[in-house]
């Protein structure tokens, strides 16, 4: 029987469980912000754990639930860890600046001393290709940035992540909505090695009935998770193809997405903003 050092066990747990990885990585990536108990974090971690094996996944959630930290920064880092640095990832947003910002944050996490202690046989490349919008690993992995209207020709990947495909300010522009929907539905699928089976994850808040998330749900074939700020009377759950439940929202109607959040404050904000906002 071989006894493993505690750090070996910890690294194995981080590779196997995205939720465990998040709990440990949070101390490195967000040292000044505590990880709050949150239904949204539970749900997103559960879905991304499943999504890593492939398929199409849509997550609609309220703003302010750390979705970008989880989906655009920590999840690509975890994909690198579980594939020994070989994952080829495209991560995008409606804004190239936002996508590049998340790319830099992700790279900083992967280059941290904590992460390097688990990735012993590979590292981020220090030569050509180590840019904020396109960087790679010594194991031939890659993380590239994409955005609405950007060029993606020549960049082929196995994992695609889209964080906020349409901005709130563009929600009522028919032209902007069409551009974002075309990017999601026509441009990005052509950049996958295997469009039928490679992973696609789209996450964001719903900003219009005809936004990109709405277009994906209309076409069908996507696993869908919705996590409202206040639980309503519609069921919130995600199931596998065989019908087994990946995650189910256990909140009672009216409960907030953050356990420590004030329901009264959310209701007051809702009243101040109005139904549309």
N, C-alpha and C positions, 0 to 999 in steps of 0.2 A: 504493500500500500504506500502510495506517494503522498506525503504531506505537502500542501502548498502554503506558501507564505501568505499572510493576510492581504498584502497588496495584490497578489495574483488572484485571490478570490474577489477582491473589490473590482479589479479590471474585468474579470469574467462577468460579474454582475452588471457592470456598465455596458458591456457588449450585448448582453442578452436582453436587458430591460431598458427601454427608452426612458421610462418614468424614473428608474433609479439613476440613470445617466443625468437626467435633468436635475434631480435633487443634488447631485454632487457638482455638476457643472455650474449650477446657479451661484455657488460660492465664488467661482472664478469669474464668470461672465457678468454677474450683477452683485458685486460685493456690498454695495451700499443700499440695496433694495431687498428686503426679506421676501422669501417665497411664501405668499399668502395661501391659505387653504382656499381652493377654488374648484367649483364644478367644471368650469371651462378648461382648466389645466388638466384635470382628471380625464375629461372627454378627449381633448386634443392628443394627449399622450397615448390613450388607448387606441385611437384611430391611426395615429402615425406608426405605432408599433405594428399594426396589421398592414398598413400601406407599404411598409418597407419590402414586403414580399411581392408587391406589384398591384396592378389594378387602378381604378379611377375613383377618386375620393374628393368630395366637396364638403367643406366645413364653413357654415355661416354662423358668425358669432358677433356679439356686441363689441364695440371698441373698448380698449383699455383692459383686455384680459391677457396681455403678454403674448399674443399670438405670433408676432414677428420674432420675438425672442425664441419662442419654441420652434416655430416652423422654418424660419429663414436662417437662423443662426445655429441653434443647437441640433436640429434634425439633420442638416447636412454634415455636421461634425460627427454625429453618431453614425450616419451612413458610412463615412470614411472609416470609423473605428471598427464597425462590424464587417467591413469588406477588406480589412487590412490595407486601407488607403487606395483601393482600386475603383471606388465608385466614381462614375461620371455623371455630374449633376448640373442641371440648368435651373437657376432660381431667378424669378423675375417679378416685376410689379408694373403698375401703370407708370411709375416714375423711375427713370434710370438712376437718379441720384439716391433715391431710397434703396433701390436694389443694390447699388454699389456700397452704400453705408452698411447694409446687412452683410454683404460679402466681406467687408473689412472686419466686422465684428466676429464673423464666423472664423476667418483666418486667424485672428488673434486668439480665439479659443483653441483652435487646433495647434497653434504654436506655443501655447502655454506650457509651463513646466509640468503641471498636473496631467494634461492630455498626453504630453510626450512620454510620461512615465508608463503609459499604457500602450502607446504606439512605438514599440521598441525598434522595429525593423523598417520603418519608413518615416518620412517627414515631409513638410512643405518644401517644394523646390525653391532654392535660393538664386537660381540662374534665370534665364529668359522664361517668360510666361508667368512670373510672379507679380501680377498686377491686381489692382483692387477689383477689376471687373472680370478677370480671367486668371486664375492661379491653379497650380497643380501640385501633385505629390510625386515623390521619387518612385512610387509604385504605379505610375501612369494614371492615377486618378486626376480628376479635374472638376473645378467648380466655376462655371461661367455665368454671366449675368445677361438677362434679356429684359426687354421692356417693350411696351406698345410702340410699334414703328421702327424698332431697332433691327439691325441685320443679324440673322441667325444662320445664314448659309455657311456650310462647312463645319458646323458644330453639332455633333451627334452625341446623344447621351442615353442613359438608361433610367434616369430619374429626373422628373420635372416638378418644380414647386412654383406656384404662383401665389403671391401674397398681395392681396388687394389689386385685382385686375382693373378696377375703375375707381377713380377718386370721387369723393362726395361732390366736389364743385363741378364735375363733368357729368353728373348723373342725369341732368335734364337736357343735355346736348345729344340730339339724335346721332349726329356725326361721330361724336366721341364714343358713344355706346356701340355704334356699329364697328368702329375701329378696334375697340377692345374685344368685342365678340369675335371679329374676324381673326384677331391675333390668337385668341384662345382656341377657336374651333378649326382654323385652317393653317395657321403658320406653325404653331408649336407641335402639333402631332407629327409633322413631317421631319422633326428633328430627333425623333426617337428611333432607336435601333429596331424595336419591335413595337409598333404603335398599338397593337392589340393587348399586349401583356405588360409592357414596361410601366413603371409607376408614374401616375400623374396625381398631384395634390393641388387643389385650388382652395384658398381660404380667404375670407374677407367678410365685411359686413354687407348686408343687403342694402343697396342704395336706390334701387328702382326695380319695378317688376320685369323690365326688359334689360336688366344688367347682365354681365357675362355669366354669373351664377345661375340666373334665371334661364339663360339660353342652354346651359349644360343640363339643367334639370328637365327642360322641355324635350331635349333629344333623347333622354333616357340612358341607362347603362352606367350611371354613376351612383356610388354609395354616398348617401347624404346624411350629414349631421348638422342639426341646428341647435344652438345653445343661446337662448334669449337671456337678456340681463335679468329679467324677472320671469320665473317659470309661469307658463300659461296652461291652458287646458288641452293643448295639443301634445301628443306623445313625442318625446325626444329620445330616440334610440338609434343604434346602428347595428345591423345584422350582417353576418357572413352570407355567402351564397347558399349555404346549407340551412340557413334559418337561425343558426345559433347567435346569441346576442354578444356583440363586442362590448357595448356600453349602453347603459340606460340611465336617464336622468331620474334620480329618486327624489327630487325636490317636490314639495307640496306647492300648489298654485300660489304665486305671489312671493316665493322665496327668492332671494338675490343670488347672483352667480358667484359672488364672493361671500364666504361664510361670515366674515367680519364686516360686511358692507351694510349700511343702513337702508332698509326698505323705504323709509320715509324720505331719505335724501334722493333716492332714485325716482320716487314718485314725484317729488317736487321738481327735479330736473326735467322729467317727462312733461310736466305741466308747463314749465317755463319755455321749453323748446317748441312745444306743439306737436301734433301727431305726425306730420311729415318728417320733421327733423329727428 
